[in-house]
Amino acid sequence: MAVDTLLLKRAAEGNPIRVGMVGAGATGRAIALQLGTPVPGIRLVAISNRTPEHAERSFREGGFKEWRRVSSAPEAEASINLGVPVLTDDPYVLTACDAIDILIEVTGTVEAAAHVVLDAFAHGKHVVLVNAELDSLVGPILKAKADAAGVVVTHTDGDEPGVAMTLLRYLRTLGLRPVAAGNIKGMVDHYRTPETQVGFAKKYDQDVRKVTSFADSTKLSMETTVVANATGFHVGRRGMYGPACKYVRELSTLLPAEQMLETGLVDYSVGAMPLTGAWVIVHETSELKKAQLSYYRLGDGPFFVFYTPFHLPHIQIPSTIGRAVVHRDATVAPLGGPVCEVLTIAKRDLKAGEKLDGVGGFCSYGLIDNRAAARAVNALPIGLSEGCILKRDIAKDDVISFDDVESPSGRLVEKLWHEQNERWPLAAGKTEPQARQLVEVS
């Protein structure tokens, strides 16, 4: 039965999916606004944020009339069971609360989020990651741990990886053969900083480091890494090709055919109408089928571009919530081990002794690369870069490696990253057959 029908049934029975959310920044507030509508069969029952006033703002803007501050899981459960949502500055109140069915992680952090997600698994909760920073870094090992705990972990529909994967899975269901997928971008400038983006951030009431990561290619690279790990598709070169074009369907002739057919590709377009959303390229060899697709204005083939002309994380997330709880179906999740990584690249000339400031900062930007290429240079993933101290000078646009830095000690997320590499050791030719297999059966 379709998820919308089952959610309507849950609503009629007074048995909605109970959602807890960790994080109340711009995206968290937008999600609370949408879930406060309310969405049939889904209720936002709890928000955790380190600044409780921001959680209160989320409830208030979402149209909630009543909420209660709590400091323990039993307090939270009692309030939720009485129909009163809760807020707290302690995310572990939510992970341990039996009145919450699924947790949305929307902080954009890496270390803190990793602790919360693992604790949610330990308490039998599904997790939606609105957190490409964490997913692109350790998504595969988190998926393995979720499987072991009998729960679902998934990236979200509405964010570009979810939009692309929802479209790709639909096309695959129709008997078409996806060979590439990616984002529609308006611009990319590797050298944007919080200083250049402060006006944009203030205008849209967003975190300045977050919007910097949107502009400098880091978030784009993280999102396409999530898609690569979910499809087995590779990148054609470090940073992708990113062809500029006027209309997204022009991509059918702008990406290398041999690479799409050999491993599948993740990539992006620049400046293409409709300016937002995600696309999937399919390959068709049948002359009769190509003629039919041409008749319906999809081009001459053999590559045909399908696209979704929007991405609305706050509006589309209920689809992911419903699919995870009702059908135990992840919208986007890794197939196995990592296929791609996001490398740390110097945004300017850096000096020995400098401390790297991580995603969306002044020091570095992120570029996607195939895992084998990343490991060949011992590249430092940008998700692990914050707080690392340089041991030597690094030139602008050079890759920063583990050999170049002294890393902070005791980080859970770094332990998870090493565990991920140990679980899926890199061997020559190991990842490419995974990509080819998915292309061939699609």
Secondary structure, DSSP 8 states (H G I E B T S, - for coil): --HHHHHHHHHHTT--EEEEEE--SHHHHHHHHHHTTT-TTEEEEEEE-SSHHHHHHHHHHTT----EE-SSHHHHHHHHHTT--EEES-HHHHHH-TT--EEEE-S--SHHHHHHHHHHHHTT-EEEE--HHHHHHHHHHHHHHHHHHT--EEE-TTSHHHHHHHHHHHHHHTT--EEEEEEEES---TT--HHHHHHHHHHTT--HHHHHHHHSSHHHHHHHHHHHHHH--B-SSTT----B-SBGGGGGGTS-HHHHHHT-EEEEEES-BT-SSEEEEEE---HHHHHHHHHTTS-SSSEEEEEES---HHHHHHHHHHHHHHS---SB--SSS-SEEEEEEESS-B-TT-B---TTSSSEEEEEEEHHHHHHTTB-BGGGTTT-EESS-B-TT-B-BGGGEE--SS-HHHHHHHHHHHHS---TTSHHHHHHHHHHH-
